[in-house]
Amino acid sequence: MKKALLSLSLMAFTVMSAIGQTEAIQVENPNAPEITFETEVIDYGNIEKGADGVREFKFTNTGKSPLIISNARGSCGCTVPTWPKEPIKPGESNVIKVKYDTNRPGPINKSVTITSNAKTATKVLRIKGNIEVPQTSPEKQVPAAAPVAN
């Protein structure tokens, strides 16, 4: 009985190991679309708080079949991308617009993740820069130890 139980356990372990070892084989489609960006990083530079935060990532479908962008997601709620919903034919260009909330002073270092049917299904774009608070004229300062008139 012990031998039968041990043999059964060993067989079950072998089968489970074989199932766990199966890997998905990816076959690359030579006719797949390919998304090629003019730039993958946009530098806002130093801009003032409240300035226009919309920038565009221009891309071209350099593949051999229509490109479909299924999603574009910003790394936080302050980075909102919009993308073309219709297929982009081979050789055609389009843009992904990114709007950053410029009412948040300080450095910008955010990402936008693009998901499509391209050879490289996921692409990460970046925006960077710095939002500066506009200088206001200083208030008239009174010296701390100013004499008081009697």
C-alpha positions in Angstrom: 0.0 0.0 0.0 2.8 2.4 0.9 4.6 1.6 -2.4 1.4 2.3 -4.4 0.8 5.6 -2.6 4.4 6.6 -3.1 4.3 5.7 -6.8 1.0 7.6 -7.2 2.5 10.7 -5.5 5.6 10.5 -7.6 3.5 10.3 -10.8 1.3 13.2 -9.7 4.4 15.3 -8.9 5.9 14.5 -12.3 2.7 15.4 -14.2 2.3 18.7 -12.2 5.9 19.6 -12.9 5.5 19.0 -16.6 2.4 21.2 -16.7 4.2 23.9 -14.8 7.1 23.9 -17.3 5.1 24.6 -20.5 6.0 28.0 -21.9 4.0 30.0 -24.4 5.9 30.1 -27.6 5.6 33.5 -29.3 5.8 33.5 -33.0 6.8 36.9 -34.4 4.5 38.1 -37.2 6.6 39.6 -40.0 3.6 41.6 -41.1 2.8 43.1 -37.7 2.4 46.8 -37.2 5.3 48.7 -35.7 5.0 52.0 -33.8 7.9 54.4 -34.2 7.9 57.6 -32.2 9.8 60.8 -33.2 10.8 61.1 -29.6 10.0 59.0 -26.5 10.8 61.8 -24.0 9.3 65.3 -24.0 11.0 67.9 -21.9 8.7 70.7 -20.8 11.8 72.6 -19.6 11.0 75.3 -16.9 7.4 76.5 -17.3 5.3 78.6 -15.1 2.5 77.3 -12.9 -0.8 77.2 -14.8 0.9 77.2 -18.3 -0.4 75.1 -21.1 0.5 71.4 -20.2 -0.5 69.8 -23.5 2.3 68.1 -25.5 2.2 65.7 -28.4 4.1 62.5 -29.1 4.2 62.0 -32.9 4.4 58.5 -34.2 4.3 56.5 -37.5 3.1 53.0 -38.2 6.3 51.6 -39.9 4.8 48.1 -40.0 2.9 46.2 -42.7 -0.6 46.1 -41.2 -2.9 48.5 -39.4 -1.8 49.7 -35.9 -4.5 49.7 -33.2 -3.7 51.5 -29.9 -5.9 49.9 -27.3 -4.9 52.0 -24.3 -2.7 54.8 -23.1 -2.4 55.2 -19.3 -0.6 58.0 -17.4 1.4 57.1 -14.3 -0.9 59.3 -12.2 -4.0 61.4 -12.4 -2.1 64.5 -13.2 -1.0 63.0 -16.6 -3.9 62.4 -19.0 -3.2 60.9 -22.5 -5.6 60.9 -25.4 -4.9 58.6 -28.4 -6.4 57.9 -31.8 -9.2 55.2 -31.6 -9.2 54.4 -35.3 -6.6 52.1 -36.9 -3.5 53.8 -38.3 -2.6 52.4 -41.7 0.9 51.4 -42.6 3.0 54.5 -43.4 0.5 56.9 -41.7 1.3 59.2 -38.8 -0.7 60.4 -35.9 -0.2 61.8 -32.4 -0.8 60.9 -28.8 -1.6 64.0 -26.8 -0.6 64.2 -23.1 -2.0 66.9 -20.8 -0.1 67.5 -17.6 -1.6 69.4 -14.7 0.7 72.4 -14.5 -0.9 73.7 -11.3 1.4 71.4 -9.4 4.7 73.2 -8.8 8.0 71.3 -8.8 9.8 68.7 -11.0 7.9 66.6 -13.5 9.0 63.0 -14.2 6.0 61.0 -15.4 5.3 58.2 -17.8 2.6 57.2 -20.2 2.2 53.5 -21.1 1.0 52.7 -24.6 -0.6 49.3 -25.3 -1.1 48.3 -29.0 -1.0 45.5 -31.4 2.5 46.4 -32.5 5.5 44.1 -32.5 6.4 45.8 -29.2 3.0 45.6 -27.6 3.8 48.0 -24.7 5.8 51.2 -25.0 6.6 53.6 -22.2 6.9 57.4 -23.1 8.2 59.9 -20.6 7.6 63.6 -19.8 9.9 65.7 -17.7 10.5 69.3 -16.7 9.9 71.7 -13.9 6.9 73.8 -12.9 7.9 77.1 -11.4 5.8 79.4 -9.2 5.8 82.9 -10.8 7.7 85.5 -8.8 5.5 88.1 -7.1 6.8 91.6 -6.2 8.2 91.5 -2.6 6.2 93.3 0.1 7.7 96.4 1.6 9.7 95.2 4.5 9.9 97.2 7.7 13.1 96.7 9.7 12.5 94.8 12.9 14.2 97.3 15.1 12.7 100.5 13.5 12.3 103.4 15.9 8.8 104.2 16.9 7.6 107.8 16.8 6.1 109.1 20.0 
